[in-house]
């Protein structure tokens, strides 16, 4: 063990030292190591140490206010990378991470957006290791943001929204479509709502978004009427605003909303019907009608203005009209 370590040091310093200096260094190292007992760290020890470091990193993120969903994504992404690279965090190089990201993309066929999300999480992890003096320098520093093409995502037309409303066979689904389309809230915020959270007089409610941040959202008169109608038909005592249709009428979960909307879309031969599309539709409509982007940002609960701009797709018809008016 001692001889191996001494040899590794001499090899590393070989180009910087003369033969006499190397012999002198060998003598000093042998004399120094003779006074201590060295225990070789096994692969399981290294894995245990890395696991402990990951847990500490996640604890720091939890203190910062990250949601449990985000924590799980951080955890699985980091552990998958370390498992594939098969090195301790202290030994991972920039090339190791580049090869991992390239292999991951080639093997899984993941989009550039997904690969960049992985890069961003690894960057956060190794930057934290550097700040906490676990490592000298983050190996992700020289890995730049992955270039991603801009894809124009679809929004619901007025006709599509009306068709979905007409196809609802119960008051709950109609109220869900109305509240999603008029408030732009996230589906995760929708399922957390309780009856007492709704202020019918002012047509508003307080939702809890990412990082447990609360904000006020507003709904229209149609949503108010359909919500009240749905609640009047309820016979259960559950405090949740939306519950399952069948007894024991538990709080509706995200998957329940997604499945119901997907089934409505299938019945109407509409593709890509999901809760998040209502949010993007609202943002696009608000900006298209002249609402200041900062107010749209606040309405959607975005921390960054860039995120709001990514959600909102400018109406192409208006671009064409503006071109004719100001250019053509």
Secondary structure as the mmCIF struct_conf table of DSSP 4:
data_model
#
loop_
_struct_conf.conf_type_id
_struct_conf.id
_struct_conf.beg_label_comp_id
_struct_conf.beg_label_asym_id
_struct_conf.beg_label_seq_id
_struct_conf.end_label_comp_id
_struct_conf.end_label_asym_id
_struct_conf.end_label_seq_id
HELX_RH_AL_P HELX_RH_AL_P1 UNK A 2 UNK A 13
HELX_RH_3T_P HELX_RH_3T_P1 UNK A 14 UNK A 16
BEND BEND1 UNK A 17 UNK A 17
HELX_RH_AL_P HELX_RH_AL_P2 UNK A 19 UNK A 33
TURN_TY1_P TURN_TY1_P1 UNK A 34 UNK A 35
BEND BEND2 UNK A 36 UNK A 36
HELX_LH_PP_P HELX_LH_PP_P1 UNK A 40 UNK A 42
HELX_RH_AL_P HELX_RH_AL_P3 UNK A 43 UNK A 64
TURN_TY1_P TURN_TY1_P2 UNK A 65 UNK A 65
HELX_RH_AL_P HELX_RH_AL_P4 UNK A 68 UNK A 85
TURN_TY1_P TURN_TY1_P3 UNK A 86 UNK A 86
BEND BEND3 UNK A 87 UNK A 87
TURN_TY1_P TURN_TY1_P4 UNK A 89 UNK A 91
HELX_RH_AL_P HELX_RH_AL_P5 UNK A 94 UNK A 108
HELX_RH_AL_P HELX_RH_AL_P6 UNK A 112 UNK A 131
TURN_TY1_P TURN_TY1_P5 UNK A 132 UNK A 133
BEND BEND4 UNK A 134 UNK A 137
TURN_TY1_P TURN_TY1_P6 UNK A 139 UNK A 142
BEND BEND5 UNK A 143 UNK A 143
HELX_LH_PP_P HELX_LH_PP_P2 UNK A 144 UNK A 147
HELX_RH_AL_P HELX_RH_AL_P7 UNK A 158 UNK A 167
BEND BEND6 UNK A 170 UNK A 170
HELX_RH_AL_P HELX_RH_AL_P8 UNK A 171 UNK A 183
HELX_RH_AL_P HELX_RH_AL_P9 UNK A 187 UNK A 190
TURN_TY1_P TURN_TY1_P7 UNK A 191 UNK A 192
STRN STRN1 UNK A 194 UNK A 194
HELX_RH_3T_P HELX_RH_3T_P2 UNK A 195 UNK A 197
STRN STRN2 UNK A 198 UNK A 199
TURN_TY1_P TURN_TY1_P8 UNK A 200 UNK A 203
STRN STRN3 UNK A 204 UNK A 208
HELX_RH_3T_P HELX_RH_3T_P3 UNK A 210 UNK A 212
STRN STRN4 UNK A 214 UNK A 218
HELX_RH_AL_P HELX_RH_AL_P10 UNK A 221 UNK A 233
BEND BEND7 UNK A 236 UNK A 236
STRN STRN5 UNK A 240 UNK A 240
BEND BEND8 UNK A 241 UNK A 242
STRN STRN6 UNK A 243 UNK A 243
BEND BEND9 UNK A 245 UNK A 246
TURN_TY1_P TURN_TY1_P9 UNK A 247 UNK A 248
HELX_LH_PP_P HELX_LH_PP_P3 UNK A 250 UNK A 250
STRN STRN7 UNK A 251 UNK A 251
HELX_LH_PP_P HELX_LH_PP_P4 UNK A 252 UNK A 253
HELX_RH_AL_P HELX_RH_AL_P11 UNK A 254 UNK A 267
TURN_TY1_P TURN_TY1_P10 UNK A 268 UNK A 269
BEND BEND10 UNK A 271 UNK A 272
HELX_RH_AL_P HELX_RH_AL_P12 UNK A 275 UNK A 288
TURN_TY1_P TURN_TY1_P11 UNK A 289 UNK A 290
HELX_RH_AL_P HELX_RH_AL_P13 UNK A 293 UNK A 300
TURN_TY1_P TURN_TY1_P12 UNK A 301 UNK A 301
BEND BEND11 UNK A 303 UNK A 304
HELX_RH_AL_P HELX_RH_AL_P14 UNK A 305 UNK A 311
HELX_RH_AL_P HELX_RH_AL_P15 UNK A 316 UNK A 326
TURN_TY1_P TURN_TY1_P13 UNK A 327 UNK A 327
#
